Amino acid sequence: MAKPIFASWAHGVSAEVEPPHDPAGHDVPMQPVLKTGGGVTFTIPANTGVWVHMPVASPVHIPQNGEKRAQVGKVMLLFDARQTSSLMQIKVHDGASPVWDSWEALGKKDIAVSGEHLRLGDVNSFFPGDKDVHVGINIAARFAGGEIDSAVYIAGFGADFVYPQ
């Protein structure tokens, strides 16, 4: 049984938005990203998608626990997918190494969550399976736009870290 040891959160303004891509994978002009005291808001052009990268400060080594590595137990995202936008996929990386992918975990299906999720709940908390942390955790979220240009707001994101008993 793993025991929680550390929760780490970051403000939404530290999220980095990649340029949008159309269904064929071509870059689409990016609209301005608005970073405010409350978070970050960006617009997804109609019928495109974007990846958002969110680094989480991560404990990697726990000396008082026999030199064991911390593990990422849960990642969380506080967001509002407005108009026709939706959260489609979450990927978790430890440095360059993939840790977890919702697309694979759900049997090649999108998450497809829209609307306001600014409090923790079932649709914005993800459990990658207690994987050892060696470098640092990054959460990547893929958002898709719908039939019209649509905004996404990110207030914050984080992870719960555990250590094995």
C-alpha positions in Angstrom: 0.0 0.0 0.0 1.4 3.4 -1.0 1.2 6.3 1.4 0.7 9.9 0.3 3.7 12.1 1.1 3.6 15.2 -1.1 1.0 17.1 -3.1 2.3 19.6 -5.7 0.2 22.2 -7.5 1.1 24.9 -10.1 -0.9 27.9 -11.2 -2.5 27.8 -14.6 -0.3 30.7 -15.9 2.7 28.2 -16.0 0.9 26.1 -18.7 2.4 26.3 -22.2 0.1 26.0 -25.2 1.4 24.5 -28.4 0.1 26.0 -31.7 -3.1 24.4 -32.9 -3.2 21.7 -35.6 -5.9 20.9 -38.1 -7.1 17.2 -38.5 -4.3 16.7 -41.2 -1.7 17.8 -38.7 -0.9 21.2 -40.2 -0.2 24.2 -38.0 -3.0 26.7 -37.7 -2.4 30.4 -36.7 -2.5 30.8 -32.9 -4.7 33.3 -31.3 -3.3 35.2 -28.3 -3.0 33.4 -25.0 -4.3 35.5 -22.0 -2.4 35.0 -18.7 -4.1 36.6 -15.7 -4.1 36.4 -12.0 -6.7 33.7 -12.2 -5.1 31.4 -14.8 -4.6 31.1 -18.5 -7.2 31.3 -21.2 -6.6 30.3 -24.8 -8.8 30.0 -27.9 -8.9 26.8 -30.1 -9.8 27.6 -33.7 -12.8 25.7 -35.0 -12.1 22.1 -35.9 -8.5 22.0 -34.6 -6.8 20.8 -31.4 -4.0 21.9 -29.1 -1.7 20.3 -26.6 -1.0 22.1 -23.3 2.1 21.2 -21.3 2.0 21.6 -17.5 5.2 20.9 -15.5 4.7 19.8 -11.9 7.4 20.2 -9.2 8.2 16.6 -8.3 10.0 14.9 -5.4 12.2 12.2 -6.8 14.2 10.9 -3.8 13.1 10.2 -0.3 16.2 9.7 1.9 14.2 8.8 5.0 12.5 5.9 3.1 15.5 3.7 2.4 16.5 5.6 -0.7 13.3 4.8 -2.5 11.8 6.9 -5.3 8.6 8.8 -5.0 5.8 7.7 -7.2 3.1 9.7 -9.0 -0.2 8.5 -7.7 -2.6 11.0 -9.2 -2.6 14.0 -11.6 -5.3 16.7 -11.5 -6.4 19.5 -13.8 -8.7 22.4 -12.9 -10.2 23.7 -16.2 -13.2 25.1 -18.0 -13.7 23.9 -21.6 -16.0 26.5 -23.0 -18.3 26.7 -26.1 -17.6 23.6 -28.1 -14.1 22.7 -26.7 -13.4 19.4 -24.9 -10.5 17.8 -23.0 -9.7 14.8 -25.1 -6.6 13.2 -23.8 -4.1 13.3 -20.9 -0.5 12.1 -21.1 1.9 12.0 -18.1 5.7 12.0 -18.7 8.6 11.7 -16.3 11.2 13.7 -18.1 11.2 12.3 -21.7 9.8 9.0 -20.6 6.1 8.3 -21.0 4.4 7.2 -17.8 0.6 7.1 -18.7 -1.7 7.9 -21.5 -5.5 8.1 -21.1 -5.9 7.1 -24.8 -4.2 3.8 -24.1 -5.8 3.4 -20.7 -9.3 3.9 -22.1 -8.9 1.5 -25.0 -8.1 4.1 -27.7 -11.0 6.3 -26.7 -11.0 10.1 -26.0 -11.9 11.4 -22.6 -14.3 14.0 -24.2 -15.0 16.2 -21.2 -16.4 19.7 -21.7 -17.7 22.3 -19.3 -16.4 23.8 -16.0 -14.3 21.5 -13.8 -12.7 24.0 -11.4 -13.1 21.7 -8.4 -11.6 18.2 -8.1 -13.8 15.4 -9.3 -13.9 12.1 -11.2 -13.5 13.7 -14.7 -10.4 15.9 -13.9 -8.4 13.5 -11.7 -6.3 10.7 -13.3 -4.5 7.8 -11.8 -1.3 6.7 -13.7 -0.6 3.7 -11.4 2.1 4.7 -8.9 5.0 4.9 -11.3 8.5 5.8 -9.9 9.6 9.4 -10.6 13.2 9.9 -11.8 13.3 13.3 -13.4 10.1 15.4 -13.0 6.4 15.1 -14.0 4.8 16.9 -16.9 1.1 16.7 -17.6 0.1 17.1 -21.3 -3.5 17.7 -22.1 -5.0 17.6 -25.6 -8.0 19.9 -26.1 -10.2 19.9 -29.2 -12.2 22.7 -30.6 -15.6 22.1 -32.1 -17.6 23.8 -34.8 -16.8 27.3 -33.6 -13.7 28.9 -32.1 -13.8 27.9 -28.4 -11.9 29.0 -25.3 -10.3 26.9 -22.6 -9.4 28.3 -19.2 -6.9 26.5 -16.9 -6.8 27.6 -13.3 -4.3 25.1 -12.0 -2.9 21.6 -12.1 -1.1 19.2 -9.8 -0.1 15.8 -8.7 -0.2 13.6 -5.6 3.0 11.7 -4.9 3.3 8.6 -2.8 6.1 6.3 -1.6 5.9 2.5 -1.4 5.8 0.9 2.0 
